Amino acid sequence: MTSSARRPLLSRFTPPQIIAVLYLLGILLGTLALHLPGMQRPGANLDSVDLLFTATSAICITGLVVADTGEAFTRAGQIVIIFLSQIGGLGIVTFGTLVAMLAGRKVNFTERQLLREQINALNVGAAVSLLRTILAFTLVVELAGAALLALRFVPQFGWGEGIYNAIFHSISAFNNAGFVVVPGGMSQYVQDPLVSGVIAVQIILGGLGFLVQLNVLTHWQNPRRNRLLIYSKLTLATTAFLLVTGTLVYLALEWSNPGTLGPLSPAGKVLAAFFQAVTPRSGGFAPLNTEALVSGSLFLTMVLMFIGANSGSTGGGIKTSTFAILMGSAWNLISGRTDLIAFGRRIVPENVVRAGTITAIYTLLVAGAFFALLVTNPKLDFTHLLFETISAAATVGLSMNTTPQINDPGLIILTVLMYLGRIGPVTFAVAINARRTHKSLIDYPPERDILVG
């Protein structure tokens, strides 16, 4: 018997390959579950492509929908969708490891490698202990969010419906899923500090990433023993910058817009502008009518969606750390500096190259999918399709009410885009390349006489 035949099945594949396949299996099972009798309400008439799109949107925690979730799906169908969103938010490998641990089985080294890849643990040994903390933190945040939302939903909808809506939207918000089942949508709570505040905070927490969340918590408990990581400082600073800048720009552009902030009170305008700055970073909840936004606000929303949330989080996009490194590198080039410094530490060149690579791949992915959508849906508006493309690639879920108008070939394109956006185009590229990373045995001479820019 050969050595490869004796190796465990999982160890024969790289972590990116296994993650890519597991998400495909999750999408397939989710689609099959939504095909079961009793999942759709009478008259919904969603076909197989619609259900495939919905399952992908759920497990890739995007929130794009071909029909109103509350109106098209029964309670059972909604539970399937939010269950898929919870799995997708935690990560399929994370969820599978949890099941194995609950079954009393030990997590082997290969599975620990997968888990490290999924949750961005700093080392393989810390992956399982970090998983336990992540699950506890997720449970606490979602239960706390549900309890607070119930204070508004129970008086409005009654005990049963109110508690259900509170739990559903708490899970949807923390996992940055963006699915809404409350009658009338979330726009009715645009000036409600309780509902808008709770959901905004959960979106931010989910978008920070598990590593940053726990680093901040341990630092808060014991600042001397547990210092903030440079990565945490970088992502927190970038997140704060994007939220503050986004809020101020939305306020300036939309203050008098009768279709968005115009009719609101001054306090309501600030709250709505803040929520609008939060949700493009993979939240997907729409506090304002996206179609009514002025052109500048639409552009800002697309930029925020493209940047996305933090690495290892429930959000998509190129990620805040990538954006920060790119901006820092650009400033270095302008100012004539060589080393990229962040909080007293030098960023290694490999991370700068990786940031540029990720951005280039994302840009090509969005451009290619956008072109395909233009070809397959020539009658739809240019801006609407661009907005939809970025939203799908960054797994955000915001839409200019375009998704239901897209034909089946277009929905397939967006389905693939959501899948690639969730696992990451770089992860997918590594997954389809079976060869391990290797260093060339030949040391080629450098070439400096290439003009760039």
VOGU-3710 file (C-alpha; in Angstrom, 3 decimals, decimal comma):
1> mtssarrpll> 0,000/0,000/0,000  1,397/3,376/-0,948  1,905/6,146/1,589  -0,689/8,320/-0,183  -3,293/5,551/0,182  -2,698/5,435/3,945  -3,113/9,202/4,329  -6,460/10,492/5,635  -8,698/11,742/2,833  -8,709/15,382/4,013
11> srftppqiia> -4,918/15,533/4,233  -4,646/14,885/0,480  -6,107/18,294/-0,275  -5,079/21,815/0,663  -7,257/23,812/3,105  -8,401/26,218/0,340  -9,519/23,268/-1,794  -11,539/21,733/1,025  -13,125/25,063/1,985  -14,125/25,710/-1,636
21> vlyllgillg> -15,728/22,257/-1,969  -17,511/22,464/1,393  -19,164/25,750/0,447  -20,304/24,193/-2,836  -21,806/21,266/-0,917  -23,470/23,682/1,496  -25,036/25,571/-1,412  -26,276/22,316/-2,958  -27,807/21,051/0,285  -29,370/24,433/0,983
31> tlalhlpgmq> -30,911/24,503/-2,490  -32,308/20,995/-2,026  -33,752/21,975/1,365  -35,550/24,978/-0,160  -37,049/22,638/-2,790  -38,841/20,629/-0,104  -42,627/20,954/0,168  -43,847/23,666/2,529  -40,884/25,993/2,062  -42,611/28,471/-0,268
41> rpganldsvd> -45,839/30,320/0,334  -48,660/29,689/-2,143  -48,207/31,862/-5,207  -44,462/32,455/-4,719  -43,580/30,312/-7,752  -39,808/30,450/-7,312  -38,002/28,154/-9,750  -34,794/26,162/-9,252  -32,530/29,029/-10,297  -34,277/31,325/-7,807
51> llftatsaic> -33,833/28,785/-5,013  -30,175/28,181/-5,938  -29,635/31,938/-5,858  -31,375/32,230/-2,466  -29,416/29,369/-0,896  -26,142/30,837/-2,171  -27,091/34,293/-0,917  -27,820/32,786/2,515  -24,764/30,583/2,989  -22,517/33,278/1,484
61> itglvvadtg> -24,202/35,755/3,890  -25,056/38,216/1,148  -28,779/38,948/1,416  -29,626/39,579/-2,227  -33,143/38,253/-2,886  -35,278/37,604/-5,944  -38,436/38,013/-3,832  -39,292/39,382/-0,392  -38,122/36,718/2,093  -41,044/37,204/4,460
71> eaftragqiv> -43,639/37,070/1,696  -42,154/34,320/-0,511  -41,098/31,779/2,138  -43,005/30,075/4,921  -41,703/29,995/8,473  -39,908/26,727/7,651  -38,272/28,267/4,584  -37,195/31,312/6,573  -35,639/29,061/9,232  -33,665/27,217/6,534
81> iiflsqiggl> -32,414/30,558/5,182  -31,345/31,923/8,575  -29,765/28,546/9,489  -27,704/28,704/6,291  -26,760/32,282/7,174  -25,594/31,199/10,631  -23,472/28,420/9,141  -22,074/30,782/6,531  -21,310/33,433/9,148  -19,460/31,052/11,427
91> givtfgtlva> -17,873/29,352/8,433  -18,691/25,844/7,250  -15,451/24,420/8,645  -16,108/26,131/11,984  -19,612/24,693/12,118  -18,413/21,228/11,139  -15,709/21,302/13,813  -18,336/22,309/16,377  -20,479/19,303/15,434  -17,462/16,997/15,757
101> mlagrkvnft> -16,605/18,417/19,184  -20,206/18,035/20,385  -20,115/14,426/19,185  -17,080/13,839/21,414  -14,597/13,366/18,586  -11,124/14,866/18,794  -10,113/17,391/16,170  -7,096/16,122/14,246  -4,234/18,208/12,891  -5,602/18,437/9,340
111> erqllreqin> -8,926/19,701/10,675  -7,089/22,205/12,855  -5,298/23,501/9,753  -8,661/23,931/8,036  -10,072/25,699/11,069  -7,079/28,033/11,239  -7,608/28,930/7,561  -11,323/29,558/8,143  -11,152/31,745/11,274  -7,723/33,337/10,720
121> alnvgaavsl> -6,189/31,919/13,884  -2,567/32,896/14,374  -1,440/29,292/14,775  -2,844/25,780/14,426  -2,665/24,982/18,131  -4,812/27,967/19,112  -7,535/27,212/16,568  -9,725/24,935/18,702  -9,558/27,072/21,846  -10,309/30,129/19,704
131> lrtilaftlv> -13,301/28,288/18,242  -14,798/27,732/21,689  -14,443/31,416/22,499  -15,907/32,433/19,129  -18,976/30,257/19,645  -19,550/31,617/23,137  -19,104/35,203/21,960  -21,441/34,658/18,993  -24,124/33,165/21,234  -23,907/36,023/23,732
141> velagaalla> -24,036/38,758/21,082  -26,933/37,179/19,196  -28,953/36,520/22,354  -28,308/40,041/23,628  -29,311/41,505/20,269  -32,463/39,386/20,153  -33,423/40,443/23,689  -33,048/44,131/22,834  -34,910/43,829/19,522  -37,711/41,971/21,295
151> lrfvpqfgwg> -38,360/45,113/23,341  -39,599/46,702/20,107  -40,932/43,719/18,166  -42,990/42,023/20,913  -45,231/45,067/21,544  -45,590/45,500/17,778  -46,187/41,890/16,667  -47,082/39,959/19,837  -45,018/37,463/21,807  -44,560/34,648/19,294
161> egiynaifhs> -44,034/36,726/16,176  -42,082/39,378/18,038  -39,569/36,945/19,563  -39,169/35,142/16,233  -38,486/38,407/14,399  -36,029/39,462/17,111  -34,043/36,211/16,880  -34,109/36,140/13,071  -32,871/39,702/12,624  -30,269/39,406/15,389
171> isafnnagfv> -28,702/36,398/13,624  -29,039/38,119/10,250  -27,359/41,306/11,533  -24,414/39,744/13,404  -23,643/37,451/10,469  -23,946/40,397/8,057  -26,552/38,369/6,140  -28,997/41,200/5,430  -32,146/39,049/5,259  -35,328/40,752/6,508
181> vvpggmsqyv> -38,703/39,137/7,251  -40,378/41,846/9,317  -43,500/43,124/7,500  -42,818/46,487/5,882  -39,029/46,076/5,894  -36,421/47,846/8,024  -37,014/51,319/6,597  -39,836/51,825/9,104  -37,219/51,830/11,889  -34,922/54,368/10,226
191> qdplvsgvia> -35,384/56,819/13,135  -35,714/54,163/15,836  -32,517/54,276/17,942  -33,249/50,874/19,494  -33,720/48,809/16,321  -31,304/50,757/14,113  -28,733/51,033/16,906  -28,784/47,340/17,837  -28,573/46,154/14,223  -25,819/48,649/13,368
201> vqiilgglgf> -23,724/47,555/16,368  -24,167/43,885/15,461  -23,152/44,537/11,856  -20,018/46,327/13,073  -19,151/43,540/15,533  -19,641/40,851/12,892  -17,581/42,826/10,396  -14,655/43,307/12,776  -13,687/39,653/12,598  -13,348/37,120/15,382
211> lvqlnvlthw> -9,632/37,714/15,966  -10,126/41,459/16,469  -13,233/40,954/18,620  -11,437/38,636/21,030  -8,240/40,689/21,042  -10,223/43,772/22,051  -12,110/41,828/24,741  -8,966/40,356/26,309  -7,214/43,737/26,114  -10,162/45,409/27,830
221> qnprrnrlli> -10,051/42,784/30,618  -6,288/43,041/31,165  -4,571/45,821/29,153  -1,084/45,110/30,501  -1,089/41,385/29,833  -3,038/41,418/26,569  -1,914/44,155/24,231  -3,774/45,110/21,088  -2,289/43,496/18,005  -0,985/45,800/15,279
231> yskltlatta> -3,543/44,172/12,999  -6,328/45,050/15,439  -5,153/48,659/15,678  -4,938/48,945/11,900  -8,402/47,515/11,243  -10,065/49,406/14,092  -8,575/52,699/12,915  -9,591/52,029/9,303  -13,097/50,965/10,341  -13,560/54,108/12,433
241> fllvtgtlvy> -12,287/56,291/9,581  -14,689/54,728/7,073  -17,679/54,977/9,439  -17,061/58,602/10,395  -16,229/59,712/6,855  -19,178/57,806/5,407  -21,617/59,285/7,927  -20,458/62,847/7,283  -20,550/62,479/3,500  -24,033/60,929/3,533
251> lalewsnpgt> -25,243/63,740/5,783  -23,836/66,368/3,454  -25,166/64,780/0,259  -28,567/63,569/1,463  -29,569/66,190/4,068  -32,230/67,802/1,868  -33,008/64,835/-0,396  -36,804/64,296/-0,094  -36,386/60,616/-0,980  -33,926/59,826/1,822
261> lgplspagkv> -32,921/62,068/4,769  -35,018/65,111/3,861  -38,221/64,217/5,784  -36,374/63,044/8,924  -35,660/64,976/12,117  -32,067/66,198/12,681  -31,398/63,334/15,107  -33,040/60,905/12,698  -30,847/62,144/9,866  -27,687/61,503/11,882
271> laaffqavtp> -28,862/58,010/12,877  -29,901/57,135/9,325  -26,654/58,486/7,847  -24,635/56,449/10,360  -26,607/53,287/9,546  -26,140/53,991/5,847  -22,381/54,190/6,436  -22,444/50,894/8,356  -24,554/48,734/6,054  -22,450/48,838/2,823
281> rsggfaplnt> -19,578/47,259/4,729  -21,365/43,885/4,208  -24,443/44,461/6,399  -26,991/44,545/3,615  -29,851/46,148/5,563  -31,339/49,108/3,692  -32,440/51,936/6,031  -32,975/54,283/3,081  -34,379/53,815/-0,403  -31,206/53,015/-2,338
291> ealvsgslfl> -32,746/54,063/-5,634  -33,433/57,542/-4,218  -29,796/58,210/-3,252  -28,043/60,951/-5,219  -25,262/59,911/-7,604  -22,483/60,844/-5,156  -24,031/58,694/-2,428  -24,411/55,761/-4,797  -20,736/56,034/-5,717  -19,719/56,197/-2,044
301> tmvlmfigan> -21,874/53,159/-1,289  -20,170/51,174/-4,053  -16,730/52,193/-2,760  -17,628/51,129/0,801  -19,021/47,831/-0,486  -15,849/47,178/-2,468  -13,664/47,811/0,613  -15,895/45,674/2,817  -15,211/44,451/6,335  -12,211/42,938/8,130
311> sgstgggikt> -10,362/39,706/7,382  -11,737/36,623/9,117  -15,112/38,300/9,618  -18,629/37,669/8,347  -18,115/40,403/5,730  -16,706/40,474/2,211  -14,849/42,960/0,012  -11,118/43,429/-0,346  -11,044/44,023/3,450  -10,076/47,065/5,511
321> stfailmgsa> -6,478/45,972/6,111  -5,963/45,616/2,356  -7,362/49,101/1,814  -5,183/50,570/4,588  -2,018/48,961/3,204  -2,807/50,185/-0,315  -3,406/53,754/0,880  -0,245/53,643/2,991  1,789/52,368/0,059  0,417/55,118/-2,183
331> wnlisgrtdl> 1,320/57,751/0,400  4,819/56,282/0,717  5,322/56,544/-3,028  4,134/60,147/-3,060  6,231/61,169/-0,062  9,357/59,311/-1,221  9,484/56,834/1,670  10,500/53,207/1,304  9,214/51,347/4,375  5,504/51,170/5,210
341> iafgrrivpe> 5,116/51,857/8,933  1,967/51,236/10,981  1,847/51,965/14,728  5,613/51,750/15,062  5,961/48,503/13,085  7,195/47,918/9,530  4,745/46,154/7,219  6,631/43,420/5,364  6,742/43,755/1,531  4,924/40,421/1,127
351> nvvragtita> 1,785/41,933/2,679  1,987/44,933/0,380  2,220/42,632/-2,655  -0,663/40,507/-1,328  -2,835/43,601/-0,849  -2,202/44,675/-4,425  -2,864/41,165/-5,727  -6,161/40,840/-3,864  -7,353/44,216/-5,125  -6,370/43,407/-8,698
361> iytllvagaf> -8,154/40,044/-8,621  -11,290/41,575/-7,077  -11,297/44,351/-9,660  -10,973/41,865/-12,536  -13,670/39,673/-10,979  -16,118/42,565/-10,677  -15,283/43,875/-14,149  -15,730/40,463/-15,769  -19,020/39,738/-14,007  -20,306/43,239/-14,750
371> fallvtnpkl> -19,558/42,829/-18,441  -21,327/39,455/-18,451  -24,375/41,017/-16,785  -24,431/43,821/-19,362  -24,398/41,236/-22,145  -27,077/38,980/-20,635  -29,313/41,824/-19,396  -28,880/44,581/-21,998  -32,172/46,319/-21,140  -31,292/46,955/-17,485
381> dfthllfeti> -29,682/50,191/-16,317  -25,865/50,438/-16,374  -25,572/51,877/-12,831  -28,066/49,395/-11,410  -26,112/46,428/-12,767  -22,774/47,817/-11,565  -24,233/48,331/-8,093  -25,632/44,781/-8,120  -22,317/43,315/-9,247  -20,272/44,963/-6,496
391> saaatvglsm> -22,905/44,060/-3,902  -22,730/40,383/-4,880  -18,924/40,239/-5,098  -18,555/41,899/-1,693  -21,394/39,758/-0,238  -23,251/42,888/0,897  -26,813/42,380/-0,299  -27,822/45,971/-1,033  -29,748/46,423/-4,274  -31,427/49,134/-6,286
401> nttpqindpg> -34,442/46,806/-6,603  -32,678/45,189/-9,544  -32,331/41,538/-8,473  -35,927/40,476/-9,295  -35,535/41,930/-12,811  -32,407/39,950/-13,684  -32,899/36,914/-15,930  -31,710/33,374/-15,144  -28,278/33,676/-16,843  -27,697/36,887/-14,863
411> liiltvlmyl> -28,737/35,204/-11,617  -26,270/32,372/-12,308  -23,514/34,960/-12,800  -24,388/36,611/-9,484  -24,566/33,191/-7,796  -20,997/32,398/-8,866  -19,941/35,888/-7,832  -21,397/35,507/-4,320  -19,670/32,154/-3,935  -16,291/33,546/-4,999
421> grigpvtfav> -16,827/36,630/-2,853  -17,464/34,509/0,247  -14,564/32,075/-0,010  -12,335/34,773/-1,493  -11,063/34,829/-5,084  -7,495/34,274/-3,867  -8,586/31,195/-1,886  -10,377/29,893/-4,975  -7,344/30,559/-7,181  -5,131/28,666/-4,734
431> ainarrthks> -7,723/25,870/-4,499  -7,759/25,154/-8,238  -3,950/25,128/-8,273  -3,115/21,734/-6,781  0,578/22,535/-6,456  1,853/23,808/-3,142  3,600/27,167/-2,991  7,221/26,700/-3,984  10,295/28,818/-4,498  11,994/28,767/-7,865
441> lidypperdi> 15,297/26,889/-7,906  16,699/29,429/-10,349  17,718/32,867/-9,101  16,986/35,175/-12,029  18,785/38,524/-12,326  16,629/41,561/-11,457  15,282/43,862/-14,154  14,840/47,504/-13,127  14,321/49,103/-16,543  10,539/48,576/-16,612
451> lvg> 8,426/51,735/-16,554  5,479/51,600/-14,166  2,925/54,430/-14,059
//
